[in-house]
């Protein structure tokens, strides 16, 4: 694996805990900011380095939205770096942990997924010397607070990273806005803090987003959505008249698939792998049973298919925050469901001589039973 030198901001994350640094007085660190800004790798390497410097024979936790995401986004690149740095790493996949050794020192690092409120039970009863939350805004507050309560050892420290969400998010309200009270060190990242990104790639990312998503993903701001929540799902784009003229003559038509239940991701993968040849274009919003709090945008044009995260559903917000947001933006409650909140699957299909009944039946088979 090849590496480039750390940026000054990344070096600060690597060193903030050293005893000779003034910042060692803090109980934790928060790194937020733009996507692809280089937060995760430098923080995870620093977390393990601090643990190995400060403790021996102790337990630590690394938490992500799901076990799969924490393995992919944190553990896989981290373990490769640790081995190149000279650490001995023993990974135990079935137990969701790895043990890091250096000389006579060794510590155990447990992996946890904080996907829903029930995940808090997974971490109960443990005693930890430190915990790292990767993308903390994607985890329920109950899980995060249960993990924090496990850090009862002297000299334990708390580590958080995230891309910003809306200003009323519980983490922004309880941590970002209370840095002094929480005694945490705060660093804000931009893409310029990631030396592994070329200027060409930075320009590409800057053209991918607009509006609120540009402010969050590129500028790294905690900001609220204004206007339409999902711009492509306006009345003009989600409702169609019956095709007329040449479109009708050649069998060009559209329809909207709409359900409230989530897709099973494996079943939906199979549907996409056997995509109906009659569908020319499709776009819309969906979500999956293994990540019920996250909305996704699905897009298809010809043979090209793409799915990307679109942010948390409004239903994941605490009740008082949701009420305040609904007062500012009544559109949030327009399609509200008592069971699913604003969660939905809403896909627009455009094609030639589409078998609407079969496509609908096949998609229904993808819904989580």
C-alpha positions, 0 to 999 in steps of 0.5 A: 500500500502506498501513502502520502504525507499527512496534512497538518490537520491530520497530524494534529489528530494524530498528536493531540493526546500526547502528554506534552501537548496542551490538548491532552487535557481534553476528554475527547476529540470531535472531527467533522466536516466535508466528505473525503476530507481524510478524517477516518483513517488518521483518527482510527490510527491515532485511536489505536496508537493512543490506546497502545501508548496508554494502556495494556490488557484493556478493551476498546470499542470502534463503532459504526452504523453497522458491523459491515460498514465499520469493517469496510470503512474503518477496520480494513484500512486501519489493520493494513496500516497497523501491520505496516507500522510494525504492530502485530494484529490478530483478527477474530472475525466471528467475534467481531474484534481484533487484538493489537500487540506491540512488544509486551503490550496488547489491547482488544478492540471490539467492533459494534454496529449502532443501527437502531435503538436495540443496539444499545443492549449489545454494549451493555456490561462492558468496561472500556478505556476508550471508544471511537464512533465513525459517522456518529450522526448515523447512530441512535443517541441511546446507543452512543450514550450507552457506549459512552457510559462504558468508558469508566476507566481513568484516562479514558477518552472519547473519539467522534467523527462525522459529516454534518447533518441538520443543526437540530440533530442531537449530536450537534445540539448536545456536543458540537454546541457544548464543546467546553462543557463536554471538554472535547477538542474540536477540529473541522475538516475540508477536502483540502485537508486530505492530501491523497485527493488530487485537485481534479477529484476535488473539482469533481466532488464540488460539481456533484452537489448543490444546495444543502448537500453542497453545504454539508458534504463539501463545506462541512456545515451543519445546515437545514434543508430549505424548500423541497426535501427531495427536489426531484420528487416535486409534483411536476416530476412525480405525476404524469399525464397519459402519454400522447402523440408519438410517445403514445404511438411508440408505447412510451409510458411512465408509472410510479411505484410507491410503497412504505415498507423497506426493500430487502437489499439482497432481493433488490440487488437481484432485481437490479441485476435482471433489470427489465429491458423495457425500462429506459430511465428510473429514478427515485427514493428508497430504503433498506431493512438493514439500514432503516434510518437512511434514505437512498437515491436510486438512478438508472439510465440505460445500462448505468445504475447508481444508488447513493445515500441521501441522508437520514429520514426526518422520522429519525429526529427526536420528537421535539426536533421533528415538531420544530422542523415540521413548523418550518417546512410543512412538506415534511408531514404531507406523506407522513405515516404513523408506522413509517414516518416519512420513510418510503419507496417511490420510484419513477419508471420511464420506458417503452411497452413496460409490463407495469404489473410484472415490474410491480410484482417483482418489486413487491417481492423485494420488500422486507417480509 
